[in-house]
Amino acid sequence: MAVNGKAFLIDTTKCTACRACQVACKQWNELAAETTENRGGYENPPDFTANTWLRVQFKETERSDGSLAWTFVRSSCRHCIDAPCKQEAANSDSITIDSDTGAVLFGEGTKDESYAAIRTACPFDIPRQDSEGQLFKCRMCVDRVDNEDLEAAADRIPACAKVCTTGAITFGDYADITAAADARLAEVIAEGFTNATILDRNDVRLLILLAEPAGMYSLTTRG
Ligand code: SF4
């Protein structure tokens, strides 16, 4: 079945962990900052919350040859094509699919859903609840993507993609992004990263390209 709508490519080989994407998400969506503390590493906040929808997640591991690997990856809702969270929702209008982009959108009606059931249904443990019971996560910035007040097409992309200076976050039509992801994967493998992969390639709209084995990243996968 052909998939329409939009998608992201997160190319971890180009990410420098500057976290501009994390800040841009907060700024565009007017999400309050978290009170954080120095936990001995670069990663903060330590978890998703109702006010933190995007995080750069860090991990240090040792390769089989004894060398150290320090990985980082931008994580958020994957906007699953057949979203388990929506399947779990008791009310059809509490979690909806945007007809233009395919974005999975949580509405006010999520207050009446079971938080435990929706969170458990998500293979990536993304949804979080606020103090009033509503559930929150990335909205693919549909209010930018569909926003005709933003005159330049280059501005009608999610805030995280707009601010990424290295090309680690790109956004566009699903067919173009999957083609770009496959082409980039072939390049990365040719560069010698024989374990490179695209996580959940056919199931999600947030395609994450990893150069190292998946276990070397601070991420869960659907498979
Ligand atoms: Fe729903 Fe989780 Fe998939 Fe996002 S990643 S669409 S919250 S199941």
Boltz pocket constraint, residues with backbone or C-beta under 6 A from the ligand:
constraints:
  - pocket:
      binder: B
      contacts: [[A, 76], [A, 77], [A, 78], [A, 79], [A, 80], [A, 83], [A, 84], [A, 85], [A, 86], [A, 104], [A, 121], [A, 122], [A, 123], [A, 124], [A, 125], [A, 126], [A, 127], [A, 137]]
      max_distance: 6.0
